[in-house]
């Protein structure tokens, strides 16, 4: 029998052992210690970065195996020591730190307990992690969720701040809630207010710097980062490399986002020092340059590939006001999370330039590039103590709706945001509305006079000229800020979109609080069918549609006759009604009598209240 060199035998044994576990890993990979051979009392060591970019050794004592926490999933419990771990406890940022017993790879430090008085960690067995090597290398499949808000909520600007908090919570790995992962979130350029918001959703967030030194090789034990926001502001989750074969590596030992296939930039990281904390110690780091991409996210860890390029969504933010600045950013291209990343970037930009909290006025003007679906302009004004968070959540709602809508697969390829800051709120209140006349002839013009109360100021008046092209009948004018009128219109013309084009048309038609809008409404007998509004249908057609077996026709009791709007310098709030009647002038017969129109009644000779200039309210 032919004899093989010792190294060749070692490689073949490695391949044979891995094949028994169903793992397709290249020959020459680090030899492993199977879970079946792990015993309490075994001693070994781990590798992690505690300063700089080179892995250093810490000591490990196996306490036992925590079996079958989930189907086909166990944890190795171990006590760590050395590198100050006796006093710091398990450090955030150690997720993925490889552990070796008898020079064989056992697994990755993955979990610990906040406030623990001992440096006890849960270690994910390497057998579970190495299954990631053999998972298919198919392209990333964006996973979509439900839109964070409905069109009705966006029209009424009725969006709670919790939308952002819920979005941030999706950035946390959703397993083993009773345990804390050794993952650390880091930000560059974000201020205190935006970091506190991040910490509320992510748990732990620490400021970081940006490394200017050449990137170190990502060997087992090296610090690595998954980048969610890059550019003038940065946000990344840092952990540790567990294992590597050629250009493919494994890290963390636990889920990152829990969304399966993904494509997120992978960067190097330098550790400045370790900060001990009673809650949970963490590494203070400098984020390095992007060197690849993470492409798979599973319960046992994440898989990355050096040299791979992850797509990102460009975001430009301009902040104008007493202080001005521009920010060029790139966001991880994940439909579930990109809107949240855009929203927190708005807070971060405001935080970096001036203020993201406190009483102020804020005008948002954003453009969403929807690839083949064109552009969507988003305009709104916000005033008060929560103006900044309201602006961020408003953009989140629109971006979240288009990227996660159930009607069409829409790609968000770019976002451009302009924020105009004002030192104090400006919201004026609409208090009265008066029409120059309330009895009109078809085509006759009227003047609508509006009384408003300025924020901490005096009463002032705005006038809107209206040309009525209405037929005979009674009408109501709804006049108010764009948000209030939009909400009223959606109530009147209730017709849920069934195609994305219809939804996009609705979103494009929404107004800002700086728009003063007048809506002419009358009693109609129409229908809402398949996302379209059909007002003033003849009785025969209405009966046919209503009897359709699909049941998709909804009767409308009111219809919109006309709409006028005027852009103001300041936002307003309020909604009022003015009643009108349009009546044709009857011809006068010889002798001075009024000749009735065909099918009509003689008109009264005396002046009506509308002719005397009296108004409705």
ABEGO torsion letter per residue (X at the ends): XBBBBAAAAAAAAAAAAAAAAGBBBBBGBBBBBBAAABBBGBBBBBBBBABEABBBBBBBBBAEBBBGABBGBBBBBBBBBEGGAAAAEBBBGABGBBBBBGGBBAEBBABBBBGBABBBBBBBBAAAAAAAAABBABBBBBBBBBBABBAAAAAAGBBBAAAAAAAAAAABBABGAABBBABBBBBBGBBAAAAAAAAAAAGBBBBBBBBABBBBBBBBGBBBBBBABBEABBBBBBBBBABBBEABBBBGGBBAAGAEBBBBBBBBBBBABBBBBAABBBBBBBBBBBAEBBABBBAAEBBBBBGBBBBBBBBBBBBBEABBBBBBBBBBBBAAAAAAAAAAAAAAAAAAABBABEBBBBBBBBBBBAEAAEBBBBBBBBBEAAAAAAAAAAAAAAAAAAAABAABBBBBAEBBBBBBBBABBABBBBABBBBABABBBBGBBBBBBBBBBBBGBBBBBBBBBBBBABBBEBBBBBBEBAAAAAAAAAAABBBBBABAAAAAAAAAABBBAABBBBBBBBBBBBBBBGGBBBBGBBAAAAAAAAABAAGABBBBABBBABBBBBBBABBBBEBBBBBBBBBBBBBBBBGGBBBBBBGBBBBBABBBAAAAGBBBX
